[in-house]
Amino acid sequence: MDSFKNGTFDFEFINLPIFDQPELLGPTVTPDINGSIYWMPKDKVGVVGGGVEPRMQIRYLPKAMAGGITNRIITEWHTGALAPTPTNSLMVWHTDWYTNQGLECLGTNVFAKQRIV
């Protein structure tokens, strides 16, 4: 079952494979996460100063480094002897990308976690 309706509420269930990564979540944390349901509304919430924002969204922070090519969300830079501007004697054209971003949750007082058996 992926979803169901109860009265005026629509419930949707999703699987988050990131919770199955042992490198991120140790053995003491995984049983608690796998044995729980998290309830989060998908609506918008009023913010200070007026207006509304999505309850969950990705927030991008300004780039934390100088140089490179950027669109203010992702910075790209090239290194190596084959790069457009050579940076060393290593015969490669190496490209890196960097971004500062995270999940922003507003109005978390209505989020819930339910332990299941």
TORPA-4810 file (N, C-alpha, C, O; in nm, 3 decimals):
<nodes>
NODE_1_0.085_-0.117_0.000_0.000_0.000_0.000_0.089_0.123_0.000_0.177_0.137_0.085_M
NODE_2_0.066_0.212_-0.095_0.143_0.336_-0.105_0.070_0.454_-0.044_0.133_0.550_-0.001_D
NODE_3_-0.063_0.448_-0.040_-0.140_0.559_0.015_-0.280_0.512_0.053_-0.326_0.406_0.010_S
NODE_4_-0.346_0.594_0.136_-0.485_0.568_0.168_-0.550_0.697_0.215_-0.481_0.792_0.253_F
NODE_5_-0.683_0.701_0.213_-0.760_0.817_0.258_-0.839_0.780_0.381_-0.892_0.669_0.392_K
NODE_6_-0.847_0.875_0.474_-0.929_0.857_0.593_-0.995_0.991_0.620_-0.929_1.084_0.667_N
NODE_7_-1.123_1.002_0.592_-1.192_1.130_0.607_-1.135_1.232_0.510_-1.130_1.209_0.390_G
NODE_8_-1.092_1.346_0.564_-1.035_1.451_0.479_-0.884_1.441_0.466_-0.821_1.528_0.406_T
NODE_9_-0.825_1.336_0.523_-0.680_1.320_0.521_-0.636_1.222_0.412_-0.698_1.118_0.393_F
NODE_10_-0.530_1.257_0.342_-0.464_1.169_0.246_-0.329_1.130_0.304_-0.249_1.216_0.336_D
NODE_11_-0.304_1.001_0.316_-0.178_0.951_0.371_-0.097_0.886_0.258_-0.150_0.807_0.181_F
NODE_12_0.030_0.921_0.250_0.120_0.862_0.150_0.239_0.802_0.224_0.291_0.862_0.318_E
NODE_13_0.281_0.685_0.180_0.396_0.618_0.241_0.510_0.615_0.140_0.490_0.585_0.023_F
NODE_14_0.630_0.647_0.187_0.747_0.638_0.100_0.858_0.566_0.176_0.866_0.572_0.298_I
NODE_15_0.942_0.499_0.101_1.059_0.432_0.157_1.179_0.524_0.138_1.195_0.582_0.031_N
NODE_16_1.262_0.537_0.239_1.382_0.619_0.231_1.505_0.529_0.238_1.550_0.495_0.347_L
NODE_17_1.560_0.489_0.123_1.674_0.397_0.121_1.797_0.451_0.194_1.883_0.373_0.234_P
NODE_18_1.806_0.583_0.213_1.922_0.638_0.283_1.929_0.585_0.427_2.037_0.577_0.485_I
NODE_19_1.814_0.547_0.484_1.814_0.492_0.620_1.874_0.352_0.625_1.902_0.301_0.734_F
NODE_20_1.894_0.289_0.510_1.952_0.155_0.505_2.104_0.157_0.488_2.164_0.052_0.466_D
NODE_21_2.166_0.273_0.499_2.310_0.285_0.478_2.385_0.268_0.611_2.381_0.359_0.694_Q
NODE_22_2.453_0.154_0.634_2.522_0.132_0.761_2.637_0.229_0.782_2.678_0.251_0.896_P
NODE_23_2.690_0.289_0.674_2.799_0.386_0.690_2.748_0.515_0.754_2.823_0.585_0.821_E
NODE_24_2.620_0.547_0.734_2.563_0.669_0.789_2.499_0.648_0.925_2.507_0.735_1.012_L
NODE_25_2.435_0.534_0.943_2.360_0.508_1.066_2.411_0.379_1.128_2.404_0.272_1.066_L
NODE_26_2.462_0.388_1.247_2.520_0.272_1.314_2.417_0.171_1.360_2.297_0.195_1.350_G
NODE_27_2.463_0.056_1.410_2.372_-0.052_1.450_2.282_-0.016_1.568_2.177_-0.079_1.585_P
NODE_28_2.318_0.083_1.649_2.231_0.121_1.761_2.119_0.214_1.716_2.017_0.223_1.784_T
NODE_29_2.136_0.282_1.604_2.036_0.375_1.554_1.939_0.308_1.458_1.820_0.337_1.461_V
NODE_30_1.988_0.218_1.375_1.907_0.156_1.269_1.781_0.087_1.320_1.675_0.107_1.259_T
NODE_31_1.783_0.006_1.428_1.658_-0.057_1.471_1.550_0.043_1.509_1.431_0.017_1.486_P
NODE_32_1.588_0.156_1.567_1.489_0.257_1.604_1.428_0.320_1.480_1.307_0.343_1.476_D
NODE_33_1.510_0.349_1.381_1.459_0.411_1.257_1.372_0.312_1.181_1.263_0.348_1.138_I
NODE_34_1.419_0.189_1.163_1.342_0.089_1.089_1.214_0.050_1.160_1.121_0.001_1.096_N
NODE_35_1.206_0.070_1.289_1.086_0.034_1.364_0.996_0.153_1.391_0.918_0.150_1.486_G
NODE_36_1.004_0.257_1.309_0.926_0.378_1.333_0.859_0.427_1.205_0.906_0.400_1.094_S
NODE_37_0.751_0.500_1.224_0.684_0.573_1.116_0.696_0.720_1.151_0.678_0.759_1.266_I
NODE_38_0.726_0.801_1.052_0.737_0.946_1.072_0.622_1.013_0.999_0.600_0.988_0.880_Y
NODE_39_0.548_1.099_1.070_0.433_1.168_1.014_0.473_1.314_0.989_0.512_1.386_1.082_W
NODE_40_0.461_1.358_0.861_0.498_1.495_0.825_0.398_1.548_0.723_0.378_1.486_0.619_M
NODE_41_0.335_1.660_0.752_0.242_1.718_0.654_0.318_1.773_0.533_0.435_1.810_0.544_P
NODE_42_0.250_1.778_0.419_0.312_1.825_0.295_0.260_1.962_0.254_0.272_2.001_0.138_K
NODE_43_0.204_2.036_0.348_0.144_2.165_0.316_0.246_2.278_0.327_0.366_2.254_0.335_D
NODE_44_0.196_2.399_0.328_0.280_2.517_0.348_0.250_2.574_0.486_0.144_2.548_0.544_K
NODE_45_0.344_2.651_0.538_0.331_2.705_0.673_0.357_2.856_0.669_0.442_2.903_0.594_V
NODE_46_0.281_2.930_0.750_0.301_3.075_0.758_0.436_3.108_0.822_0.480_3.040_0.914_G
NODE_47_0.498_3.214_0.773_0.630_3.253_0.824_0.623_3.395_0.881_0.534_3.472_0.849_V
NODE_48_0.720_3.426_0.965_0.728_3.559_1.026_0.741_3.663_0.916_0.820_3.646_0.823_V
NODE_49_0.666_3.769_0.926_0.669_3.874_0.825_0.565_3.857_0.716_0.554_3.939_0.626_G
NODE_50_0.486_3.749_0.726_0.381_3.724_0.628_0.423_3.627_0.519_0.542_3.601_0.500_G
NODE_51_0.326_3.575_0.451_0.352_3.480_0.344_0.358_3.338_0.395_0.346_3.311_0.514_G
NODE_52_0.378_3.247_0.302_0.388_3.105_0.334_0.508_3.045_0.262_0.550_3.095_0.157_V
NODE_53_0.560_2.939_0.318_0.673_2.865_0.260_0.639_2.716_0.267_0.562_2.674_0.354_E
NODE_54_0.696_2.636_0.176_0.677_2.491_0.188_0.730_2.441_0.322_0.832_2.490_0.371_P
NODE_55_0.662_2.346_0.381_0.703_2.295_0.512_0.841_2.229_0.506_0.919_2.238_0.601_R
NODE_56_0.872_2.163_0.394_1.005_2.103_0.376_1.060_2.145_0.240_0.990_2.137_0.139_M
NODE_57_1.185_2.191_0.240_1.248_2.231_0.116_1.399_2.225_0.130_1.452_2.219_0.241_Q
NODE_58_1.467_2.225_0.018_1.613_2.229_0.019_1.655_2.374_0.030_1.609_2.458_-0.047_I
NODE_59_1.742_2.404_0.125_1.794_2.540_0.144_1.938_2.542_0.098_2.019_2.460_0.143_R
NODE_60_1.971_2.633_0.008_2.106_2.648_-0.042_2.172_2.766_0.028_2.112_2.873_0.041_Y
NODE_61_2.294_2.748_0.074_2.369_2.855_0.138_2.470_2.912_0.039_2.510_2.842_-0.054_L
NODE_62_2.511_3.036_0.057_2.610_3.094_-0.034_2.737_3.010_-0.036_2.772_2.946_0.063_P
NODE_63_2.806_3.012_-0.150_2.927_2.931_-0.162_3.029_2.972_-0.057_3.043_3.089_-0.023_K
NODE_64_3.101_2.872_-0.007_3.193_2.894_0.104_3.338_2.903_0.058_3.430_2.888_0.139_A
NODE_65_3.361_2.926_-0.069_3.499_2.929_-0.119_3.510_3.034_-0.229_3.411_3.070_-0.293_M
NODE_66_3.631_3.081_-0.250_3.657_3.177_-0.356_3.695_3.103_-0.484_3.740_2.989_-0.479_A
NODE_67_3.676_3.168_-0.596_3.719_3.111_-0.723_3.618_3.015_-0.781_3.510_2.994_-0.725_G
NODE_68_3.654_2.958_-0.894_3.567_2.862_-0.961_3.456_2.929_-1.039_3.442_3.052_-1.036_G
NODE_69_3.380_2.849_-1.107_3.264_2.894_-1.184_3.142_2.860_-1.098_3.130_2.748_-1.050_I
NODE_70_3.053_2.956_-1.079_2.941_2.931_-0.988_2.812_2.990_-1.040_2.812_3.091_-1.111_T
NODE_71_2.701_2.928_-1.004_2.569_2.983_-1.025_2.507_3.020_-0.890_2.386_3.035_-0.879_N
NODE_72_2.591_3.034_-0.787_2.559_3.065_-0.647_2.498_2.946_-0.573_2.470_2.957_-0.454_R
NODE_73_2.476_2.834_-0.641_2.429_2.712_-0.576_2.538_2.606_-0.582_2.568_2.541_-0.481_I
NODE_74_2.598_2.590_-0.699_2.705_2.492_-0.718_2.828_2.563_-0.770_2.819_2.647_-0.860_I
NODE_75_2.944_2.530_-0.714_3.071_2.584_-0.762_3.148_2.473_-0.831_3.158_2.361_-0.780_T
NODE_76_3.203_2.503_-0.947_3.280_2.406_-1.025_3.420_2.463_-1.047_3.435_2.581_-1.078_E
NODE_77_3.522_2.378_-1.031_3.658_2.422_-1.061_3.736_2.310_-1.127_3.706_2.192_-1.109_W
NODE_78_3.838_2.352_-1.205_3.918_2.260_-1.286_4.064_2.269_-1.243_4.116_2.378_-1.219_H
NODE_79_4.130_2.153_-1.235_4.272_2.148_-1.201_4.344_2.052_-1.294_4.281_1.973_-1.365_T
NODE_80_4.475_2.060_-1.294_4.558_1.972_-1.375_4.622_2.045_-1.491_4.585_2.159_-1.521_G
NODE_81_4.718_1.980_-1.556_4.790_2.040_-1.668_4.702_2.056_-1.791_4.730_2.143_-1.874_A
NODE_82_4.595_1.976_-1.806_4.508_1.983_-1.922_4.386_2.073_-1.901_4.304_2.087_-1.991_L
NODE_83_4.375_2.131_-1.783_4.264_2.222_-1.754_4.277_2.349_-1.838_4.388_2.380_-1.882_A
NODE_84_4.168_2.422_-1.862_4.176_2.546_-1.941_4.283_2.642_-1.889_4.352_2.707_-1.968_P
NODE_85_4.298_2.651_-1.758_4.409_2.724_-1.697_4.489_2.621_-1.618_4.448_2.582_-1.509_T
NODE_86_4.604_2.576_-1.671_4.681_2.471_-1.604_4.718_2.511_-1.461_4.758_2.625_-1.436_P
NODE_87_4.705_2.415_-1.368_4.733_2.443_-1.227_4.852_2.364_-1.173_4.906_2.400_-1.069_T
NODE_88_4.893_2.257_-1.241_5.008_2.177_-1.198_5.059_2.096_-1.316_5.011_2.113_-1.428_N
NODE_89_5.155_2.008_-1.293_5.215_1.932_-1.403_5.153_1.795_-1.423_5.199_1.719_-1.508_S
NODE_90_5.051_1.761_-1.348_4.984_1.632_-1.363_4.899_1.636_-1.491_4.814_1.724_-1.506_L
NODE_91_4.920_1.543_-1.581_4.856_1.545_-1.713_4.711_1.495_-1.707_4.677_1.390_-1.762_M
NODE_92_4.628_1.571_-1.639_4.484_1.541_-1.628_4.406_1.671_-1.636_4.461_1.780_-1.619_V
NODE_93_4.278_1.657_-1.663_4.184_1.768_-1.649_4.081_1.720_-1.548_3.990_1.646_-1.583_W
NODE_94_4.096_1.762_-1.425_4.013_1.715_-1.315_3.910_1.823_-1.282_3.943_1.941_-1.272_H
NODE_95_3.785_1.781_-1.266_3.677_1.874_-1.233_3.615_1.835_-1.100_3.589_1.717_-1.075_T
NODE_96_3.591_1.933_-1.013_3.524_1.912_-0.884_3.403_2.003_-0.876_3.400_2.109_-0.938_D
NODE_97_3.303_1.961_-0.799_3.185_2.041_-0.772_3.164_2.049_-0.622_3.193_1.954_-0.550_W
NODE_98_3.113_2.162_-0.576_3.088_2.180_-0.433_2.958_2.259_-0.416_2.932_2.354_-0.490_Y
NODE_99_2.878_2.219_-0.318_2.756_2.292_-0.286_2.729_2.284_-0.137_2.762_2.184_-0.073_T
NODE_100_2.671_2.389_-0.081_2.627_2.391_0.058_2.475_2.387_0.056_2.411_2.485_0.017_N
NODE_101_2.417_2.276_0.099_2.272_2.266_0.100_2.226_2.170_0.209_2.302_2.084_0.254_Q
NODE_102_2.103_2.185_0.249_2.048_2.097_0.351_1.897_2.101_0.348_1.837_2.185_0.281_G
NODE_103_1.836_2.011_0.420_1.690_2.006_0.428_1.643_2.104_0.535_1.687_2.097_0.650_L
NODE_104_1.556_2.194_0.496_1.498_2.290_0.590_1.355_2.247_0.620_1.276_2.227_0.528_E
NODE_105_1.321_2.234_0.747_1.187_2.196_0.789_1.129_2.308_0.875_1.190_2.349_0.973_C
NODE_106_1.012_2.356_0.839_0.945_2.463_0.913_0.822_2.405_0.983_0.758_2.313_0.931_L
NODE_107_0.788_2.458_1.099_0.671_2.413_1.172_0.681_2.268_1.215_0.585_2.192_1.203_G
NODE_108_0.798_2.229_1.265_0.820_2.089_1.303_0.740_2.047_1.425_0.739_1.928_1.460_T
NODE_109_0.674_2.141_1.491_0.593_2.105_1.608_0.476_2.013_1.571_0.415_1.954_1.660_N
NODE_110_0.444_2.001_1.442_0.337_1.910_1.401_0.392_1.783_1.337_0.313_1.701_1.289_V
NODE_111_0.523_1.764_1.335_0.583_1.639_1.289_0.569_1.538_1.403_0.563_1.576_1.520_F
NODE_112_0.564_1.411_1.370_0.552_1.309_1.474_0.629_1.184_1.434_0.649_1.156_1.316_A
NODE_113_0.671_1.111_1.535_0.736_0.982_1.515_0.657_0.880_1.594_0.628_0.901_1.712_K
NODE_114_0.620_0.769_1.530_0.542_0.665_1.597_0.622_0.535_1.591_0.658_0.488_1.483_Q
NODE_115_0.650_0.478_1.706_0.723_0.353_1.716_0.627_0.238_1.686_0.520_0.229_1.746_R
NODE_116_0.666_0.151_1.593_0.581_0.037_1.560_0.651_-0.091_1.602_0.772_-0.092_1.625_I
NODE_117_0.576_-0.197_1.613_0.633_-0.327_1.652_0.620_-0.424_1.539_0.662_-0.539_1.551_V
</nodes>
